[in-house]
Amino acid sequence: MADLEQRVATLEREMVTVKDRVGLVEDDIKSIPELIKLEFRLASSQRARMATDLAELQHKVEAMPRAVAEMVVELQAERDRKR
């Protein structure tokens, strides 16, 4: 009889542990939609920043040929002055 009572007590403790773990899992599951929303906002923000960065980079790349041409003209003028 004592063995049966001990087994019942052990099972009751295990059930409490299982219920605690299930509660933790349920809490985690409840937070998943919020995590998805946060990830979506972060990704949107990153995409917006990337679009801005790409526009700035494109502007700089488009300006490079003129800047290089100006440098070449300056170097040639300097070379001509030294002659």
Sequence and secondary structure as in RCSB ss.txt:
>XXXX:A:sequence
MADLEQRVATLEREMVTVKDRVGLVEDDIKSIPELIKLEFRLASSQRARMATDLAELQHKVEAMPRAVAEMVVEL
QAERDRKR
>XXXX:A:secstr
 HHHHHHHHHHHHHHHHHHHHHHHHHHHHHHHHHHHHHHHHHHHHHHHHHHHHHHHHHHHHHHHHHHHHHHHHHH
HHHHHHH 
